[in-house]
Amino acid sequence: MYIPIGTKSNYQAASYWSMFSNFIEQDMSIPTSISQEVGFKLYPNPTSNKVTLEIEGLSKDADVIVSDLLGRVINKYKFNSEKGILEIDVSEFAKGVL
């Protein structure tokens, strides 16, 4: 399971996470240079059918990965930087994923 760097001991100590043993620490932050130049909107929230993701400031296409709270990948999408908008059908997602 992927977790933020520096949090492994917290996950190991929490009884809720005791069923997991393979924690992989990964830097999940967005570099400052990118986070200051790229803006995004995800709406509507809540929803039951689809959400719209708008991203401004990308210089090339990007991968969008939707995962659950356990880090399991639910779906992957290609974001077209020229279009700037991606509609995601969430009607089949488990409640609370998005």
Secondary structure, DSSP 4 states (H G I P E B T S, - for coil): -EEETT-HHHHHH-GGGTT----EEE--PPPHHHHTT-EEEEE-SS-SSEEEEEEES-SS-EEEEEE-TT--EEEEEEE-TTT-EEEEE-TTSPTT--
